[in-house]
Amino acid sequence: MTAQILQLENRAVLRLAGADTRSFLQGLVTNDVATVTASNAVYAGLLTPQGKFLFDMIIAADSDDLLLDIEAERKPQLMQRLMMYKLRADVTITEEGASVWALWDGKPTTGVSYTDPRHKALHQRIIAAENPCPAAKALPVETYEERRIRHGVPDGSRDMAVEKYFWLEANAEKLNGVSFDKGCYVGQELTARMKHRTNLKKMLVPVRLSGPAAPGDAITTTGGKNAGEIRTIANGYALAYLRLGFIEDKLLVGDNSINIRLKDG
C-alpha cells in the first residue's frame, strides 16, 4: 500500500506535565488514563455531570507528559475547563506548537505517533511540528472524512452537539472511548446507568445518501415524523443522529431516501 498523509488542520494539541497529571485526568475523563503508554493512546470524553458531551480527545504519552489531541476551534474552552478543575494539583497545561497528522500505511520519521484508538481503519496519528513522513503522498481530506464517517467515528462538536448528546449515543463504547471498570469521573454515574439499565433511544449512525444533503438537515419518516438529523457528510455518506425507534422505517432527507449502514464498510 502507498503511504498517504493528511495534516488535520481542525485539530490542536495540549501538553499536560507535572506529578499529578495522570491522577488529575483520571478523575475527569471517561477512559482509563492509567493505560496510556508510549505504545497505547486512548480515546476519552470530558462530560457534563449529566453524562453529556463537552469535549473529546485522544490522549497520548510523550515521556512523562500527556498530549491531548483535541478540537482546535474549542481549545480555549477546554483549557478554561481544565484550569477550573485543576485547583492546586501539580499540573501544568500548555499549548503545544505542533500539528496532528493522519498517516495511512507509512512509517513516521519524527514526532509522537500512536494508532488511532477509535478504529483500526484510521491507522496512525502523529503529533509533530513538521510533516512526519515526507515520502508519503497527500491523503485527500474527503477520502479521510469518508472513511471516518463510514466507520461511525464522530469528529468532535461537528458531529456531537455540546451538552445535548449523551456520550454513549456517540458510539463511545464501540469506539473504545469509555471504561466501565475505572473509578469515578465527571458524568460517570449517568453513563454507567445508561450502559446497565436502559436502552439507548438515539445514536450516531453512518448512512448512505441518495441525494443532496447538508449538515443539520432533518431526517423524517414518510409520514413526516422527526427521526433525527444529518451531521457531517463526505462523498455521499453521512453521520446521522437517529432515533433508533425509526431504524426499520423508510427515512428521508427532503425528498431523498437514506440507507442506514449499521455495519462497517
Legacy VTK file of the C-alpha trace (Angstrom):
# vtk DataFile Version 3.0
C-alpha trace
ASCII
DATASET POLYDATA
POINTS 265 float
0.000 0.000 0.000
1.153 3.541 -0.764
1.722 5.741 2.272
-0.665 8.700 2.483
-0.620 11.610 4.903
-3.004 14.423 5.855
-2.487 17.340 8.208
-5.639 17.534 10.337
-5.984 21.293 10.429
-9.031 21.209 12.686
-7.030 19.545 15.482
-4.668 21.041 18.074
-2.559 19.758 20.948
-2.309 20.483 24.664
0.577 19.257 26.817
-0.033 18.292 30.443
3.012 17.969 32.672
3.562 17.554 36.396
3.433 14.920 39.108
-0.380 14.911 39.321
-1.099 14.811 35.581
-2.444 11.262 35.385
-4.459 11.358 38.600
-5.894 14.742 37.574
-7.130 13.482 34.213
-8.215 10.140 35.654
-10.820 11.876 37.774
-12.197 13.838 34.830
-12.384 11.755 31.647
-14.318 8.670 30.604
-11.409 6.340 29.853
-8.627 4.816 31.937
-5.634 7.168 31.791
-3.506 4.534 33.550
-3.472 2.538 30.305
-1.819 5.329 28.297
1.729 4.352 27.355
4.227 5.176 24.639
2.603 2.461 22.518
-1.047 2.941 23.555
-3.210 6.052 23.215
-6.808 6.204 24.448
-9.927 7.985 23.268
-11.899 9.756 26.004
-14.596 12.306 26.658
-14.953 15.101 29.182
-18.641 15.234 30.077
-21.172 17.268 31.977
-22.291 15.851 35.350
-25.353 14.567 33.455
-23.152 12.424 31.179
-23.467 14.645 28.106
-20.687 15.523 25.695
-18.496 18.557 26.334
-15.151 17.659 24.727
-13.485 14.600 23.257
-9.782 13.884 22.981
-7.162 11.305 22.164
-4.622 11.045 24.988
-1.059 10.055 24.075
2.127 9.791 26.128
5.308 11.760 25.481
7.759 10.523 28.122
6.190 11.551 31.463
3.891 14.133 29.868
0.488 13.571 28.296
-0.538 15.097 24.977
-4.197 15.802 24.254
-5.228 15.618 20.592
-8.265 17.956 20.590
-10.540 20.224 18.534
-8.556 23.322 17.568
-11.581 25.621 17.469
-12.607 24.743 21.028
-9.130 24.669 22.559
-9.647 27.851 24.653
-12.850 26.457 26.195
-11.162 23.157 27.044
-8.171 24.894 28.609
-10.543 27.014 30.691
-12.443 23.912 31.840
-9.256 22.059 32.758
-7.943 25.058 34.697
-11.234 25.223 36.590
-10.755 21.629 37.758
-7.008 21.881 38.365
-7.127 23.778 41.664
-3.834 23.004 43.461
-2.918 19.896 41.517
0.676 19.750 40.283
-0.268 20.012 36.606
0.940 22.483 34.004
-1.276 22.901 30.931
0.316 24.470 27.849
-0.388 24.758 24.155
1.854 22.513 22.079
3.365 24.069 18.965
2.713 21.024 16.791
0.153 19.679 14.356
-1.835 16.448 14.237
-1.368 14.253 11.160
-3.212 11.189 9.882
-0.865 8.635 8.291
-2.064 5.605 6.367
0.352 2.779 5.525
3.558 4.637 6.314
6.253 4.975 8.954
6.831 8.348 10.616
10.367 9.642 10.969
9.622 12.137 13.729
7.013 13.115 16.311
4.817 11.213 18.758
2.915 8.507 16.879
0.022 6.328 18.000
-2.549 4.052 16.456
-5.920 5.783 16.283
-7.676 4.106 19.237
-11.167 4.659 17.831
-10.945 2.372 14.804
-8.107 0.446 13.176
-9.240 1.616 9.717
-7.982 5.121 10.567
-4.404 3.834 11.006
-1.931 6.179 12.711
-1.924 9.709 14.038
1.242 11.694 14.682
1.843 14.844 16.672
4.733 16.660 15.004
5.797 20.178 14.094
6.667 19.119 10.531
5.480 16.513 8.070
6.493 13.274 9.823
6.530 11.231 6.606
7.689 13.406 3.695
7.785 10.432 1.328
4.044 9.830 1.713
1.571 11.070 -0.864
-1.131 13.540 0.103
-4.234 11.933 1.582
-7.303 13.806 0.262
-9.385 15.180 3.106
-12.593 13.840 1.535
-11.104 10.331 1.461
-10.215 10.579 5.144
-13.622 12.012 6.017
-15.485 9.320 4.101
-13.663 6.522 5.899
-14.182 8.195 9.287
-17.896 8.593 8.642
-18.388 5.094 7.217
-16.941 3.644 10.418
-19.151 5.772 12.673
-16.353 7.929 14.116
-17.554 11.407 15.180
-15.336 14.465 14.828
-15.913 16.459 17.983
-18.645 19.067 18.046
-19.107 18.788 14.266
-20.961 15.560 14.999
-21.765 15.687 18.725
-23.962 18.524 19.938
-22.340 20.060 23.010
-24.269 19.434 26.244
-27.020 17.658 24.274
-25.784 14.218 23.205
-25.076 11.556 25.803
-21.591 10.091 25.454
-22.878 6.602 24.723
-25.101 7.981 21.945
-21.912 8.983 20.110
-20.644 5.403 19.703
-18.272 5.880 22.643
-18.375 2.250 23.745
-17.836 0.845 20.254
-15.021 3.342 19.635
-13.144 2.425 22.841
-13.990 5.762 24.428
-15.210 4.649 27.846
-14.048 2.379 30.647
-16.696 0.823 32.874
-14.053 -0.517 35.282
-12.175 2.634 36.308
-13.101 4.866 39.209
-15.311 7.910 39.231
-15.165 10.704 36.665
-17.446 13.578 35.765
-20.671 12.114 34.360
-19.778 8.545 35.362
-22.999 7.740 37.213
-25.308 8.596 34.316
-23.024 6.895 31.784
-22.931 3.679 33.803
-26.700 3.777 34.305
-27.287 4.088 30.564
-24.994 1.131 29.965
-26.532 -1.217 32.520
-30.149 -0.152 32.994
-31.521 1.456 29.871
-31.613 1.029 26.128
-30.291 3.890 24.045
-33.034 5.658 22.125
-30.788 7.744 19.864
-27.410 7.086 18.267
-24.949 8.429 15.729
-25.304 6.090 12.746
-23.459 6.009 9.390
-25.842 6.354 6.446
-25.633 6.431 2.660
-27.319 9.387 0.991
-29.261 9.053 -2.259
-29.317 12.784 -2.991
-28.098 16.203 -1.833
-27.999 16.950 1.887
-26.311 19.366 4.270
-25.290 19.181 7.928
-28.283 19.986 10.101
-30.866 18.724 7.599
-33.797 16.932 9.215
-34.390 13.215 8.750
-38.070 12.310 8.603
-40.260 9.270 8.135
-42.548 9.072 5.097
-45.313 10.091 7.488
-43.482 13.287 8.402
-42.268 12.289 11.866
-38.925 13.686 13.029
-36.394 10.838 13.041
-33.152 12.764 13.528
-30.688 14.989 11.705
-27.667 14.851 9.415
-24.274 15.761 10.866
-21.043 15.591 8.782
-21.026 14.461 5.135
-18.387 13.163 2.715
-18.670 11.518 -0.700
-22.323 10.566 -0.312
-22.019 9.240 3.244
-23.087 10.961 6.453
-23.272 10.548 10.158
-26.883 10.809 11.279
-28.131 11.385 14.811
-31.034 8.966 14.600
-33.971 7.955 16.755
-33.491 4.188 16.896
-37.223 3.560 17.065
-37.383 4.536 13.387
-34.403 2.496 12.238
-36.535 -0.033 10.329
-38.631 2.662 8.635
-38.056 4.275 5.264
-36.325 7.549 6.082
-35.934 10.699 4.045
-33.813 13.821 3.861
-36.073 16.148 1.957
-37.413 14.008 -0.883
-34.384 11.711 -0.958
-34.113 8.407 0.875
-31.193 7.380 3.053
-29.773 3.904 3.536
-28.710 3.026 7.043
-25.292 1.424 7.291
-25.144 -0.489 10.553
-22.006 -2.406 9.598
-18.567 -1.030 8.893
-17.915 -0.583 5.189
LINES 1 266
265 0 1 2 3 4 5 6 7 8 9 10 11 12 13 14 15 16 17 18 19 20 21 22 23 24 25 26 27 28 29 30 31 32 33 34 35 36 37 38 39 40 41 42 43 44 45 46 47 48 49 50 51 52 53 54 55 56 57 58 59 60 61 62 63 64 65 66 67 68 69 70 71 72 73 74 75 76 77 78 79 80 81 82 83 84 85 86 87 88 89 90 91 92 93 94 95 96 97 98 99 100 101 102 103 104 105 106 107 108 109 110 111 112 113 114 115 116 117 118 119 120 121 122 123 124 125 126 127 128 129 130 131 132 133 134 135 136 137 138 139 140 141 142 143 144 145 146 147 148 149 150 151 152 153 154 155 156 157 158 159 160 161 162 163 164 165 166 167 168 169 170 171 172 173 174 175 176 177 178 179 180 181 182 183 184 185 186 187 188 189 190 191 192 193 194 195 196 197 198 199 200 201 202 203 204 205 206 207 208 209 210 211 212 213 214 215 216 217 218 219 220 221 222 223 224 225 226 227 228 229 230 231 232 233 234 235 236 237 238 239 240 241 242 243 244 245 246 247 248 249 250 251 252 253 254 255 256 257 258 259 260 261 262 263 264
